[in-house]
Amino acid sequence: MTDEDRSEEVATDERRQHDRSRVIVDVHFDGGAATGVASTKDISLGGLYMSTPTELPIGVTLALRIPLGPRYVVVKADVVYSNPGHGVGVRFHRLPDEARMLMERELPQP
């Protein structure tokens, strides 16, 4: 890993406001010109990373359906990071109180 890679990694970590939890579930997404299912890699109250070969440009808004425990969280999120052909990072819009409480209860603590 080069120094540039490390500084990019640190900058990304410093931008995160919420601790991430390693959670692998299938997330249904719809937005832009795409609809599909992707798997999560990690998730927090601020957003998630989803692995998908679907190319989703930065700035596109997605509707996500995330299974957590016996229920689902449905949220809107913006693509803020794209690794074309591999996946995207998304930032949630304001989480409804019910979705936030479910996530706080169901996500493993990092």
MOCORTA-V349337 format. One line per field, one symbol per residue. phi: phi as a letter, one per 40 degrees, with the letter a starting at -180 (. if undefined). burial: I if it has 9 or more other C-alpha atoms within 8 Angstrom, else O. Layout:
phi: ???
burial: ???
This chain:
phi: .cccccccccccccccbbccbcbbbcbcbaigbbbibbbcbaaacciabbcacccbcdhccbcbbbcbgcbbbbacabcbabbdgbiabbbccdccdccccccccccccc
burial: OOOOOIOOOOOOOOOOOOOIIIIOOIIIIIIOOIOOIIIIIIIIIIIIIIIIOIIIOIOIIIIIIIIIOOOIIIIIIIIIOIOIOIIIIIIIOOIOOOIIOIIOOOIOOO
